[in-house]
Amino acid sequence: MAIRRACPRIAGPIAAAMLLVLSVSAGGGAVAATGWSLADGPRSWRFPTDHGAHPAFRTEWWYFTGNLSDEAGSEYGYQLTFFRRGLRPEPAVPGNAWSVRDVYFAHLAVTDVSRGRFLMAERASRPGPGLAGAAGDRLDVHLLGWTARMDGSLIRLRAAAEALDLELDLEPSRPVVLHGDKGLSRKGPRPGQASYYASLTRLETRGRLGSGGGGAPVTVKGTSWFDHEFGSGALPEDLAGWDWLGLRLDDGRDLMIYRLRRADGSAAPESSGTLVAPDGTASAVSMAGFAWEVLDRWRSPRSGGDYPGRTRLRLPADGIELEIVPLVEDQELRTPGSTRITYWEGAVAARGTSGGRTVSGRGSVEMTGYAGRLGGTIL
């Protein structure tokens, strides 16, 4: 069973901004001509500062997913994501808090595995005064009462919407991972068709979670994953969407795979991944280094999207072969009140072999472009 809650319909400048951001298609040169910085070369990273906002780039997101359990052993998955989309490099009226330079969106989802229940909510707003925003010198993002803030090394997540209630504290147990070429993650062959991409792949998590079961929020603990990307380009027009996977294996290895998918289902050459060793050392995985096989499919009764269900992932050079299974079949988000993209994002389990030994794991999968193509979308 999947239950959804959407925020009220948003009119006026914010609705217009959503349409503009999602429909503009521009190559790297065209975006650069508008005054936005491009992700197109080496970058000097500084943390924790770089967990904050990068307003010189047009698009940015802070993505939290995790796998949790309560004191009775029941499993849950969650997602809390904040998006910043730039409309212009400078506000139309500098100094006016109501002058729109960026718009902010957020998605909240909880999977209650034992009940087969999936709930989601969404938010959208202009920044000010005080409605939404992100600090530039640290992780501190907020949108209409939903927040992700860093307090020392601890990340505090807070979000609530009707039946959903999330209060989690996340403590990194590994250093920051830079994906791609020292943090430059290619999404296409043209200049600027890339993002800067960093992650905290393993965060010990504790807190409370309310999942619409009719009772009070439950105490939970588990492990989370934090992705942060920013850039100014657009996806190539021939792409249908992408499949993203973040897994934590019980042999101590973490794995990210980002599969850019053409309309015929084949993978674009910029598809890539990262394998993180137990000591936190990261190594890049090229498209030739992994194989993704769909074993069965699930069709959404609402959107008609035909999504992969169980999949098999192989990394021959690293001795990894896994079967990945959704913990709940229906974890589809429809977001008419924010990004207007329909996608599948949810908790998964993995089992197989790693380094010749039996292994299992938990994580999240995101699949886009199965209910409407995303080629040309601003990154």
CORTA-V975554 format. One record per residue. N is the residue number from 1. RES is the residue in one letter. PSI is psi in degrees with one decimal (NA if undefined). NEAR is the number of other ideal C-beta (glycine too) atoms within 10 Angstrom. D_LAST is the distance of its C-alpha to the last C-alpha in Angstrom with 2 decimals. Layout:
N&RES&PSI&NEAR&D_LAST ; N&RES&PSI&NEAR&D_LAST
This chain:
1&M&134.7&10&31.77 ; 2&A&130.1&18&28.49 ; 3&I&134.8&15&28.70 ; 4&R&146.9&15&26.01 ; 5&R&126.1&14&26.11 ; 6&A&151.5&15&23.83 ; 7&C&161.0&18&23.97 ; 8&P&154.9&6&25.82 ; 9&R&136.9&8&24.38 ; 10&I&126.3&19&22.72 ; 11&A&174.8&8&23.95 ; 12&G&-143.6&8&23.80 ; 13&P&-35.1&13&21.16 ; 14&I&-43.6&17&18.83 ; 15&A&-42.0&15&18.90 ; 16&A&-38.4&14&18.35 ; 17&A&-39.3&20&15.37 ; 18&M&-43.9&21&13.74 ; 19&L&-40.8&10&14.55 ; 20&L&-48.5&13&13.30 ; 21&V&-37.9&21&9.80 ; 22&L&-12.6&15&9.46 ; 23&S&-16.3&11&11.48 ; 24&V&128.3&16&10.57 ; 25&S&123.6&13&9.81 ; 26&A&138.0&18&10.13 ; 27&G&176.5&17&10.72 ; 28&G&-46.0&22&10.87 ; 29&G&-42.1&12&14.34 ; 30&A&-39.5&14&13.81 ; 31&V&-43.5&25&11.19 ; 32&A&-34.5&17&13.65 ; 33&A&-21.1&9&16.45 ; 34&T&-5.8&13&15.36 ; 35&G&-1.5&13&15.89 ; 36&W&145.4&22&12.59 ; 37&S&150.7&18&12.76 ; 38&L&145.8&19&10.94 ; 39&A&96.8&28&10.45 ; 40&D&31.2&19&13.08 ; 41&G&-178.9&9&16.22 ; 42&P&153.2&9&18.31 ; 43&R&140.8&16&18.02 ; 44&S&113.9&7&20.90 ; 45&W&142.9&13&20.15 ; 46&R&119.6&9&22.43 ; 47&F&142.8&13&22.77 ; 48&P&1.5&14&23.20 ; 49&T&-42.9&12&21.89 ; 50&D&-0.9&21&18.40 ; 51&H&-12.4&23&18.08 ; 52&G&-169.0&20&17.92 ; 53&A&154.3&22&15.50 ; 54&H&76.8&21&14.05 ; 55&P&-12.6&18&14.25 ; 56&A&-14.5&14&14.01 ; 57&F&150.0&23&10.21 ; 58&R&-35.2&30&8.37 ; 59&T&141.8&24&6.30 ; 60&E&143.2&26&8.27 ; 61&W&149.0&20&9.85 ; 62&W&116.2&23&13.33 ; 63&Y&117.1&22&14.25 ; 64&F&127.4&26&17.98 ; 65&T&156.9&23&19.72 ; 66&G&166.1&28&23.35 ; 67&N&121.3&26&26.57 ; 68&L&164.7&26&29.64 ; 69&S&152.5&16&33.28 ; 70&D&-176.3&19&35.99 ; 71&E&-19.7&9&39.59 ; 72&A&-3.2&7&40.72 ; 73&G&1.7&7&38.30 ; 74&S&141.8&16&36.06 ; 75&E&150.2&19&32.42 ; 76&Y&153.6&23&29.27 ; 77&G&157.5&27&25.53 ; 78&Y&158.9&27&23.13 ; 79&Q&133.5&22&19.54 ; 80&L&116.7&26&18.64 ; 81&T&135.9&24&15.06 ; 82&F&133.2&25&14.15 ; 83&F&136.7&21&10.98 ; 84&R&127.7&24&11.04 ; 85&R&121.8&20&9.51 ; 86&G&135.3&22&11.23 ; 87&L&-31.2&18&13.34 ; 88&R&150.4&14&15.30 ; 89&P&-26.5&15&15.93 ; 90&E&147.2&11&19.36 ; 91&P&147.6&17&20.96 ; 92&A&-35.3&10&23.10 ; 93&V&89.6&11&26.10 ; 94&P&137.3&8&25.99 ; 95&G&-11.7&6&27.91 ; 96&N&116.7&11&27.64 ; 97&A&-21.8&12&26.12 ; 98&W&-6.1&12&25.37 ; 99&S&121.5&15&23.49 ; 100&V&116.8&18&19.86 ; 101&R&-43.3&17&17.32 ; 102&D&160.5&23&14.72 ; 103&V&151.7&26&14.72 ; 104&Y&139.6&25&14.65 ; 105&F&158.1&26&14.43 ; 106&A&145.5&29&15.94 ; 107&H&137.0&24&17.02 ; 108&L&130.4&24&20.29 ; 109&A&145.4&24&21.86 ; 110&V&132.3&26&25.08 ; 111&T&119.9&29&26.67 ; 112&D&98.5&25&30.46 ; 113&V&-43.8&21&31.42 ; 114&S&-31.1&16&35.19 ; 115&R&-2.3&14&35.02 ; 116&G&34.8&13&32.30 ; 117&R&137.7&19&30.57 ; 118&F&125.7&27&26.90 ; 119&L&148.5&22&26.02 ; 120&M&159.2&23&22.91 ; 121&A&163.8&24&22.32 ; 122&E&159.2&23&19.59 ; 123&R&154.8&23&19.52 ; 124&A&141.3&24&18.03 ; 125&S&154.9&19&19.41 ; 126&R&167.2&21&19.41 ; 127&P&-42.1&21&20.34 ; 128&G&175.7&15&23.95 ; 129&P&123.6&9&26.58 ; 130&G&5.5&9&25.99 ; 131&L&-38.4&16&23.84 ; 132&A&159.2&23&20.57 ; 133&G&174.9&19&19.28 ; 134&A&133.1&23&18.51 ; 135&A&150.3&15&20.79 ; 136&G&-9.9&13&19.84 ; 137&D&3.7&12&22.53 ; 138&R&167.3&16&22.22 ; 139&L&109.5&22&20.56 ; 140&D&87.4&17&21.59 ; 141&V&138.3&27&19.27 ; 142&H&149.9&21&20.95 ; 143&L&108.3&24&20.55 ; 144&L&46.8&16&23.77 ; 145&G&-13.6&13&25.65 ; 146&W&137.6&23&23.09 ; 147&T&151.2&16&22.71 ; 148&A&112.4&26&21.56 ; 149&R&141.2&15&23.77 ; 150&M&128.7&18&25.07 ; 151&D&96.1&11&28.86 ; 152&G&-124.8&7&29.97 ; 153&S&-9.1&10&28.52 ; 154&L&136.5&12&28.31 ; 155&I&125.2&24&25.21 ; 156&R&122.6&15&26.36 ; 157&L&133.0&23&24.46 ; 158&R&125.8&17&25.99 ; 159&A&140.9&25&25.07 ; 160&A&142.7&15&27.40 ; 161&A&108.4&21&27.36 ; 162&E&-113.1&12&30.55 ; 163&A&-15.3&16&31.36 ; 164&L&141.3&22&28.61 ; 165&D&120.0&19&29.39 ; 166&L&122.1&25&27.66 ; 167&E&102.4&16&29.09 ; 168&L&143.4&25&28.13 ; 169&D&128.1&16&28.71 ; 170&L&128.3&25&26.82 ; 171&E&116.1&15&28.42 ; 172&P&136.4&18&26.73 ; 173&S&0.0&12&29.11 ; 174&R&158.1&19&27.15 ; 175&P&169.7&14&25.48 ; 176&V&138.9&19&21.78 ; 177&V&130.4&21&20.20 ; 178&L&124.2&19&17.86 ; 179&H&161.3&23&15.94 ; 180&G&-136.9&20&15.74 ; 181&D&88.0&14&17.63 ; 182&K&37.9&12&18.70 ; 183&G&-8.8&20&15.35 ; 184&L&111.7&18&13.24 ; 185&S&109.6&21&11.31 ; 186&R&137.6&22&10.88 ; 187&K&-5.8&27&8.67 ; 188&G&172.5&23&10.68 ; 189&P&-17.7&11&13.82 ; 190&R&156.5&16&13.03 ; 191&P&134.4&16&12.84 ; 192&G&-8.1&25&9.61 ; 193&Q&68.6&24&7.81 ; 194&A&168.0&25&7.73 ; 195&S&159.1&24&7.40 ; 196&Y&132.4&24&10.67 ; 197&Y&118.6&24&11.77 ; 198&A&152.4&20&15.16 ; 199&S&153.9&22&17.17 ; 200&L&108.9&22&20.58 ; 201&T&-14.9&27&21.53 ; 202&R&103.6&22&24.94 ; 203&L&120.4&23&25.90 ; 204&E&131.6&13&29.30 ; 205&T&134.4&22&29.03 ; 206&R&152.7&14&31.77 ; 207&G&-148.7&19&32.13 ; 208&R&149.0&14&32.61 ; 209&L&127.6&21&30.89 ; 210&G&126.7&21&31.85 ; 211&S&26.9&28&30.87 ; 212&G&18.2&17&32.81 ; 213&G&-0.9&15&35.95 ; 214&G&-9.8&7&38.24 ; 215&G&-171.6&8&39.24 ; 216&A&157.2&9&38.31 ; 217&P&147.8&17&35.27 ; 218&V&153.3&20&36.12 ; 219&T&131.7&12&36.04 ; 220&V&160.4&24&33.53 ; 221&K&160.1&13&32.59 ; 222&G&-145.2&22&30.35 ; 223&T&141.9&18&27.33 ; 224&S&169.8&27&23.69 ; 225&W&136.1&23&20.44 ; 226&F&119.3&25&17.95 ; 227&D&141.8&22&14.37 ; 228&H&121.4&22&12.56 ; 229&E&149.7&23&9.18 ; 230&F&146.3&23&7.90 ; 231&G&-175.4&28&6.40 ; 232&S&4.9&29&6.32 ; 233&G&-166.7&30&5.65 ; 234&A&150.6&26&5.06 ; 235&L&146.7&24&6.23 ; 236&P&146.3&19&10.00 ; 237&E&-26.5&12&12.12 ; 238&D&1.0&14&14.43 ; 239&L&140.1&24&12.36 ; 240&A&-35.6&19&13.51 ; 241&G&-154.3&23&11.39 ; 242&W&160.3&20&11.85 ; 243&D&126.3&23&14.65 ; 244&W&140.7&20&14.50 ; 245&L&132.2&23&17.82 ; 246&G&116.8&25&19.19 ; 247&L&144.3&25&22.99 ; 248&R&117.3&24&25.87 ; 249&L&152.5&23&28.98 ; 250&D&1.5&14&32.51 ; 251&D&6.0&16&33.42 ; 252&G&-4.8&15&31.20 ; 253&R&144.8&19&28.27 ; 254&D&147.7&24&24.64 ; 255&L&129.3&25&22.19 ; 256&M&131.7&23&18.43 ; 257&I&133.0&23&17.36 ; 258&Y&104.1&24&13.91 ; 259&R&106.4&21&14.80 ; 260&L&125.7&25&12.56 ; 261&R&125.9&22&14.79 ; 262&R&170.3&15&16.09 ; 263&A&-29.6&12&17.97 ; 264&D&3.5&7&21.21 ; 265&G&-9.9&8&20.15 ; 266&S&159.7&11&20.19 ; 267&A&135.8&19&17.80 ; 268&A&152.5&20&15.84 ; 269&P&-18.4&13&17.23 ; 270&E&-3.6&20&14.19 ; 271&S&143.1&23&14.81 ; 272&S&-178.5&24&16.25 ; 273&G&179.6&23&17.73 ; 274&T&132.9&22&19.78 ; 275&L&125.9&23&23.36 ; 276&V&123.7&22&24.85 ; 277&A&163.8&13&28.64 ; 278&P&-26.9&12&30.85 ; 279&D&4.2&8&31.34 ; 280&G&-4.7&16&27.61 ; 281&T&131.2&11&27.36 ; 282&A&140.8&19&24.09 ; 283&S&140.2&12&23.97 ; 284&A&146.4&14&21.19 ; 285&V&120.7&22&21.34 ; 286&S&170.7&12&20.50 ; 287&M&-36.4&18&19.92 ; 288&A&-13.1&11&23.69 ; 289&G&-3.4&18&24.47 ; 290&F&156.3&23&23.72 ; 291&A&132.8&13&24.61 ; 292&W&118.3&18&23.23 ; 293&E&128.5&11&25.83 ; 294&V&125.4&13&25.77 ; 295&L&-32.5&12&29.21 ; 296&D&175.8&9&29.10 ; 297&R&162.1&11&26.94 ; 298&W&130.6&18&26.69 ; 299&R&127.8&11&26.34 ; 300&S&129.3&18&25.30 ; 301&P&-12.5&10&28.18 ; 302&R&-52.1&12&26.01 ; 303&S&-19.6&17&22.97 ; 304&G&1.2&11&24.55 ; 305&G&133.5&20&21.65 ; 306&D&95.9&11&23.23 ; 307&Y&150.0&23&21.79 ; 308&P&145.5&19&23.07 ; 309&G&-104.4&15&25.61 ; 310&R&140.8&15&27.37 ; 311&T&160.3&21&25.89 ; 312&R&131.3&14&27.37 ; 313&L&129.3&21&25.60 ; 314&R&134.7&16&27.47 ; 315&L&84.8&18&27.08 ; 316&P&-43.5&11&30.43 ; 317&A&-22.1&13&30.52 ; 318&D&3.8&17&30.00 ; 319&G&31.8&12&32.45 ; 320&I&128.5&23&30.09 ; 321&E&121.3&15&30.44 ; 322&L&143.8&23&29.24 ; 323&E&129.9&14&29.38 ; 324&I&127.0&23&26.72 ; 325&V&127.4&16&27.85 ; 326&P&137.2&22&26.30 ; 327&L&-24.7&21&28.55 ; 328&V&134.3&20&28.29 ; 329&E&-46.4&16&27.53 ; 330&D&100.5&18&25.83 ; 331&Q&47.1&26&22.90 ; 332&E&134.6&25&20.72 ; 333&L&128.8&25&18.85 ; 334&R&127.9&18&18.88 ; 335&T&61.4&20&17.27 ; 336&P&-19.6&14&18.78 ; 337&G&7.2&19&19.23 ; 338&S&-96.9&25&15.72 ; 339&T&-15.1&22&12.38 ; 340&R&31.1&17&14.56 ; 341&I&134.5&19&13.10 ; 342&T&127.9&20&15.86 ; 343&Y&163.9&25&15.43 ; 344&W&125.7&24&17.89 ; 345&E&120.3&23&17.76 ; 346&G&177.6&24&21.06 ; 347&A&138.5&27&23.76 ; 348&V&160.1&23&25.17 ; 349&A&150.1&18&28.17 ; 350&A&145.0&24&28.67 ; 351&R&148.9&14&31.98 ; 352&G&-137.8&17&33.22 ; 353&T&148.7&13&34.16 ; 354&S&118.2&23&32.90 ; 355&G&30.9&11&35.11 ; 356&G&0.6&7&37.85 ; 357&R&150.6&9&38.08 ; 358&T&137.1&10&37.30 ; 359&V&152.4&20&34.18 ; 360&S&169.3&13&32.37 ; 361&G&172.8&21&29.32 ; 362&R&156.0&22&27.05 ; 363&G&-155.9&24&23.32 ; 364&S&151.2&27&20.41 ; 365&V&139.0&24&18.52 ; 366&E&132.8&22&15.35 ; 367&M&120.8&23&15.25 ; 368&T&161.7&24&12.99 ; 369&G&9.4&23&13.79 ; 370&Y&-12.1&25&17.51 ; 371&A&55.4&20&18.00 ; 372&G&122.3&15&16.04 ; 373&R&149.7&17&13.81 ; 374&L&4.8&17&10.00 ; 375&G&132.7&17&10.08 ; 376&G&-8.1&17&8.62 ; 377&T&140.1&21&6.18 ; 378&I&133.1&21&3.80 ; 379&L&NA&23&0.00
